[in-house]
Amino acid sequence: MTAAAGERGDGVGRDLPGAGADGTAGTIMRAEGTSCRIPRTREMAGGETVMDAPDETHDTPSVSEQARQQAEERLQASESRCRLLAENASDVIWTMSLDGRITYVSPSVERLRGFTPEEAMQQPLEEILTPPSAAITLDYFSRLEGLLQTGRPPERARNELEYRCKDGSTIWCDVHVLPVYSADGIPVELLGVSRDITAVKRGESAAKRSEERIRTMLQDLPVAIAVASLEPDQRILYRNTAFDRLFGWTPQEIPTHADWFVRAYPEEAYRRAVLDRWNAAIALAAEQQGQVTPHEFRVTSRDGRVKDVVIGGTVLDDRLICSFADVSERKRFEAELVQARDAAETANRALRKANAELQRVAVTDRLTGIRNRAYFEEAVAAQIARAARYDVPVSLLLLDLDCFKAINDTHGHLVGDRVLIELTRLIGGHLREVDVLARWGGEEFVILMPHCGAREAVHAAEKLRSLVADRVFPEVGTVTVSVGVAEYRLHESDDAWIKRADDALYAAKAGGRNRVCLADREMG
């Protein structure tokens, strides 16, 4: 969401703003029982703005002075916590007046889009969003205006919007917008959070293209193929041309498993026998995520003819891929039966291969080819469980390429990408087989080191740091990295563990870069 063209707010560098029913600043956000508030101000005659005196009380004028001071101290602490959250959040946090003026944008907008908060607040809508996303935003404000005119409260909103970046690229964000109310229950502004989901969107696009390729391949196979859901709805998701030719039933006539069994096996006693055999075969295959043993059944087609059909398949997650081979003239066409089974096996292999490729794409960083953040988070959870069970050490290295923005600004993003690729190859070539290297985001990488205590992890990190510093990278020369190290503590959450490594990385950066820092001085 954004302000209309030519409008901007004045919230950069200030506390998150809010407004009370009288136009003064008040509580703007409540999350998990915490309120954030900035001091109330009034606009005096002549346009002068003054701040309420510390001893003025608006919320509880009847409490004692000591209670009021304690409340103010708690409020100030709450404000500080919320300010720190907004200023250091990886997501972009912003606020907007009900007339469309942006009043605050968190600094993380520069990391996501390349624009400073000041620049972002000055942009018109068409410079912030692509046309389809801008249309969604305009529609939201149109509905918002209608709600306000009729006295109804603003509605929460959530959309996936495509933002323009300073370098000409675009990113996708999951945008949440919710109304903020004054103490009197009056809507005063909007609070928004924009989260980068570009990697997820690209993964969805790759999965969709892969599925389309699979459908095209199956469509031309000579053997009949159908894909059905194993979920409670039992929907038939796909059938190829050969299936339609073999049985003649339309999608409307057999939308589910149940409809198929009624049509294909009209005799009730035989249908029960088929169901018993088939369900047992499916259950066995589902346990092993493997092939369904082929069975031969007498299937009635739409024109009333009964055909001897061998039905087999493969269970893949929540789907069943079935192949159907008409063996009515088995004695004369043994060769055709073998060919049909081979074709079915080929299709199954292709499906398994495609499924493996989809799984690989889902856990692989598109640029560097190493594991992505989603894979790493699963690996961290597994190692935490292992450490808790067997009491073995495991450490985490959070590594950041120093001054990477300067490389991009000086040499361009393509050169910057090549530096990241070369860096991952260099680091990956000097890790153990059990270590997990993943891209955490941007120029940050993370390494999970099982069976490795703090002392060994620091030694490994120092070795990697020196290795990078000594390497001459084509086009840019030498580069350096800063590394934060943290050993897992028993019963510690994965977020807390990663946070300690991140704090150590921050300390390494603050200490001059090109160095290794250990979280909380774990080595003593």
Backbone hydrogen bonds, N-H to C=O, Kabsch-Sander energy under -0.5 kcal/mol:
donor,donor_aa,acceptor,acceptor_aa,energy
7,E,4,A,-2.1
14,R,11,G,-1.7
20,G,24,T,-5.0
23,G,20,G,-1.7
28,I,36,C,-1.8
29,M,36,C,-0.7
31,A,34,T,-1.6
34,T,31,A,-1.2
36,C,29,M,-1.4
38,I,26,G,-0.6
42,R,50,V,-2.7
44,M,42,R,-0.7
44,M,48,E,-4.1
47,G,44,M,-1.8
48,E,45,A,-0.5
50,V,42,R,-2.7
52,D,40,R,-2.3
56,E,53,A,-2.1
63,V,60,T,-1.4
68,R,64,S,-2.5
69,Q,65,E,-2.5
70,Q,66,Q,-2.3
71,A,67,A,-2.4
72,E,68,R,-2.5
73,E,69,Q,-2.4
74,R,70,Q,-2.3
75,L,71,A,-2.4
76,Q,72,E,-2.7
77,A,73,E,-2.2
78,S,74,R,-2.3
79,E,75,L,-2.8
80,S,76,Q,-2.3
81,R,77,A,-2.2
82,C,78,S,-2.4
83,R,79,E,-2.6
84,L,80,S,-2.6
85,L,81,R,-2.3
86,A,82,C,-2.4
87,E,83,R,-2.7
88,N,84,L,-1.7
89,A,85,L,-0.9
92,V,194,S,-2.4
93,I,91,D,-0.6
94,W,192,G,-2.5
95,T,104,Y,-1.8
96,M,190,L,-2.3
97,S,101,R,-3.2
98,L,188,V,-0.6
100,G,97,S,-1.9
103,T,95,T,-2.2
104,Y,95,T,-1.3
106,S,93,I,-2.3
109,V,106,S,-1.8
110,E,107,P,-2.0
111,R,107,P,-0.5
112,L,108,S,-1.9
113,R,109,V,-2.9
114,G,109,V,-0.6
114,G,110,E,-1.2
115,F,109,V,-0.6
120,A,116,T,-2.8
121,M,117,P,-2.1
122,Q,118,E,-0.8
122,Q,119,E,-0.8
123,Q,119,E,-0.6
123,Q,120,A,-0.8
127,E,124,P,-1.4
128,I,124,P,-0.8
128,I,125,L,-1.1
129,L,125,L,-2.3
130,T,162,E,-2.0
134,A,130,T,-2.7
135,A,131,P,-2.2
136,I,132,P,-1.6
137,T,133,S,-2.0
138,L,134,A,-2.6
139,D,135,A,-2.0
140,Y,136,I,-1.8
141,F,137,T,-2.2
142,S,138,L,-2.0
143,R,139,D,-2.1
144,L,140,Y,-2.5
145,E,141,F,-2.5
146,G,142,S,-1.8
147,L,143,R,-2.2
148,L,144,L,-2.4
149,Q,145,E,-2.2
150,T,146,G,-1.4
151,G,148,L,-1.1
152,R,147,L,-2.3
157,A,177,V,-2.7
159,N,175,V,-2.0
161,L,159,N,-0.7
161,L,173,C,-2.4
163,Y,161,L,-0.6
163,Y,171,I,-3.0
164,R,128,I,-2.9
165,C,169,S,-2.8
166,K,113,R,-3.2
168,G,165,C,-1.6
171,I,163,Y,-1.9
173,C,161,L,-2.7
174,D,195,R,-2.8
175,V,159,N,-3.2
175,V,173,C,-0.8
176,H,174,D,-0.5
176,H,193,V,-2.6
177,V,157,A,-2.9
178,L,191,L,-2.4
180,V,189,E,-2.8
182,S,186,I,-2.6
185,G,182,S,-2.1
188,V,180,V,-3.0
189,E,180,V,-1.2
190,L,96,M,-3.3
191,L,178,L,-2.8
192,G,94,W,-3.3
193,V,176,H,-2.2
194,S,92,V,-2.8
195,R,174,D,-2.1
195,R,193,V,-0.5
197,I,172,W,-3.0
198,T,172,W,-0.6
201,K,197,I,-2.5
202,R,198,T,-2.5
203,G,199,A,-2.2
204,E,200,V,-2.4
205,S,201,K,-2.3
206,A,202,R,-2.4
207,A,203,G,-2.4
208,K,204,E,-2.4
209,R,205,S,-2.3
210,S,206,A,-2.2
211,E,207,A,-2.4
212,E,208,K,-2.2
213,R,209,R,-2.1
214,I,210,S,-2.1
215,R,211,E,-2.5
216,T,212,E,-2.3
217,M,213,R,-2.2
218,L,214,I,-2.7
219,Q,215,R,-2.3
220,D,216,T,-1.0
220,D,217,M,-0.5
221,L,218,L,-1.1
224,A,324,F,-1.2
226,A,322,C,-2.0
227,V,238,Y,-2.9
228,A,320,L,-2.6
229,S,235,R,-3.3
230,L,318,D,-2.8
234,Q,231,E,-1.9
236,I,255,P,-2.6
237,L,227,V,-1.9
237,L,235,R,-0.8
238,Y,227,V,-1.8
240,N,225,I,-2.2
241,T,219,Q,-0.5
244,D,240,N,-1.8
245,R,241,T,-2.4
246,L,242,A,-2.0
247,F,243,F,-2.2
248,G,243,F,-0.5
248,G,244,D,-1.7
253,E,250,T,-0.7
254,I,250,T,-1.6
257,H,234,Q,-1.9
260,W,256,T,-1.9
261,F,257,H,-2.4
262,V,258,A,-1.9
263,R,259,D,-2.3
264,A,260,W,-3.4
265,Y,261,F,-1.8
268,E,266,P,-0.6
271,R,267,E,-2.6
272,R,268,E,-2.3
273,A,269,A,-1.8
274,V,270,Y,-2.5
275,L,271,R,-2.6
276,D,272,R,-2.2
277,R,273,A,-2.0
278,W,274,V,-3.0
279,N,275,L,-2.9
280,A,276,D,-1.6
281,A,277,R,-1.9
282,I,278,W,-2.5
283,A,279,N,-2.5
284,L,280,A,-2.0
285,A,281,A,-2.1
286,A,282,I,-2.8
287,E,283,A,-1.8
288,Q,284,L,-1.2
289,Q,285,A,-0.9
290,G,285,A,-1.9
292,V,313,G,-3.0
293,T,291,Q,-0.5
295,H,311,I,-2.5
297,F,295,H,-0.5
297,F,309,V,-2.9
299,V,297,F,-0.8
299,V,307,K,-3.1
300,T,264,A,-2.7
301,S,299,V,-0.5
301,S,305,R,-2.8
302,R,247,F,-3.2
304,G,301,S,-1.9
307,K,299,V,-3.1
307,K,305,R,-0.5
309,V,297,F,-3.1
309,V,307,K,-0.7
310,V,325,A,-3.0
311,I,295,H,-3.4
311,I,309,V,-0.6
312,G,310,V,-0.5
312,G,323,S,-1.9
313,G,292,V,-1.1
314,T,321,I,-2.1
315,V,290,G,-2.4
316,L,314,T,-0.6
316,L,319,R,-2.5
319,R,316,L,-2.0
320,L,228,A,-2.8
321,I,314,T,-2.8
322,C,226,A,-3.1
322,C,320,L,-0.7
323,S,312,G,-2.4
324,F,224,A,-2.2
325,A,310,V,-2.4
326,D,324,F,-0.5
327,V,308,D,-3.3
327,V,325,A,-0.7
330,R,327,V,-1.2
333,F,329,E,-2.1
337,L,333,F,-1.8
338,V,334,E,-2.3
339,Q,335,A,-2.4
340,A,336,E,-2.5
341,R,337,L,-2.5
342,D,338,V,-2.7
343,A,339,Q,-2.7
344,A,340,A,-2.5
345,E,341,R,-2.7
346,T,342,D,-2.8
347,A,343,A,-2.5
348,N,344,A,-2.6
349,R,345,E,-2.9
350,A,346,T,-2.7
351,L,347,A,-2.6
352,R,348,N,-2.9
353,K,349,R,-2.9
354,A,350,A,-2.8
355,N,351,L,-2.7
356,A,352,R,-2.5
357,E,353,K,-2.3
358,L,354,A,-2.4
359,Q,355,N,-2.3
360,R,356,A,-2.4
361,V,357,E,-2.7
362,A,358,L,-2.0
363,V,359,Q,-0.9
363,V,360,R,-0.9
364,T,361,V,-1.0
365,D,370,I,-3.7
369,G,365,D,-1.9
371,R,437,L,-1.1
372,N,363,V,-1.8
376,F,372,N,-2.1
377,E,373,R,-2.5
378,E,374,A,-1.4
379,A,375,Y,-2.2
380,V,376,F,-2.7
381,A,377,E,-1.8
382,A,378,E,-2.0
383,Q,379,A,-2.4
384,I,380,V,-2.4
385,A,381,A,-1.9
386,R,382,A,-2.1
387,A,383,Q,-2.9
388,A,384,I,-2.3
389,R,385,A,-1.8
390,Y,386,R,-2.7
391,D,387,A,-1.6
395,S,449,M,-2.1
396,L,486,A,-2.5
397,L,447,I,-2.7
398,L,396,L,-0.5
398,L,484,G,-3.0
399,L,397,L,-0.6
399,L,445,F,-3.4
400,D,482,S,-2.6
401,L,443,E,-1.7
402,D,400,D,-0.6
402,D,480,T,-2.2
404,F,401,L,-1.0
407,I,403,C,-1.2
408,N,404,F,-2.2
409,D,405,K,-2.8
410,T,406,A,-2.4
411,H,407,I,-3.0
412,G,407,I,-0.6
412,G,408,N,-1.8
416,G,412,G,-2.0
417,D,413,H,-2.6
418,R,414,L,-2.0
419,V,415,V,-2.1
420,L,416,G,-2.0
421,I,417,D,-2.3
422,E,418,R,-2.6
423,L,419,V,-2.6
424,T,420,L,-2.2
425,R,421,I,-1.9
426,L,422,E,-2.4
427,I,423,L,-2.6
428,G,424,T,-2.8
429,G,425,R,-1.7
430,H,427,I,-1.9
431,L,428,G,-1.1
435,D,432,R,-0.8
436,V,448,L,-2.2
437,L,435,D,-0.5
438,A,446,V,-2.5
439,R,371,R,-2.4
440,W,438,A,-0.6
440,W,444,E,-1.7
441,G,444,E,-1.6
444,E,441,G,-2.4
445,F,399,L,-3.3
446,V,438,A,-2.7
447,I,397,L,-2.8
448,L,436,V,-2.5
449,M,395,S,-2.9
449,M,447,I,-0.5
451,H,393,P,-1.5
452,C,393,P,-0.6
452,C,449,M,-0.6
457,A,453,G,-2.5
458,V,454,A,-2.6
459,H,455,R,-2.0
460,A,456,E,-2.5
461,A,457,A,-2.8
462,E,458,V,-2.6
463,K,459,H,-2.0
464,L,460,A,-2.2
465,R,461,A,-2.8
466,S,462,E,-2.4
467,L,463,K,-2.2
468,V,464,L,-2.4
469,A,465,R,-2.3
470,D,466,S,-1.8
471,R,467,L,-0.7
471,R,468,V,-0.9
473,F,471,R,-0.7
473,F,477,G,-3.3
476,V,473,F,-0.9
477,G,473,F,-2.7
479,V,468,V,-0.5
479,V,471,R,-0.5
482,S,400,D,-2.3
483,V,515,R,-2.4
484,G,398,L,-2.8
485,V,517,C,-2.5
486,A,396,L,-2.1
488,Y,394,V,-2.9
492,E,489,R,-2.2
497,W,493,S,-2.2
498,I,494,D,-2.6
499,K,495,D,-2.3
500,R,496,A,-2.0
501,A,497,W,-1.9
502,D,498,I,-2.5
503,D,499,K,-2.5
504,A,500,R,-2.1
505,L,501,A,-2.1
506,Y,502,D,-2.4
507,A,503,D,-2.1
508,A,504,A,-2.1
509,K,505,L,-2.3
510,A,506,Y,-2.9
511,G,507,A,-1.9
512,G,509,K,-1.6
513,R,508,A,-2.0
517,C,483,V,-2.5
519,A,485,V,-3.4
521,R,518,L,-1.3
522,E,519,A,-1.3
524,G,521,R,-2.0
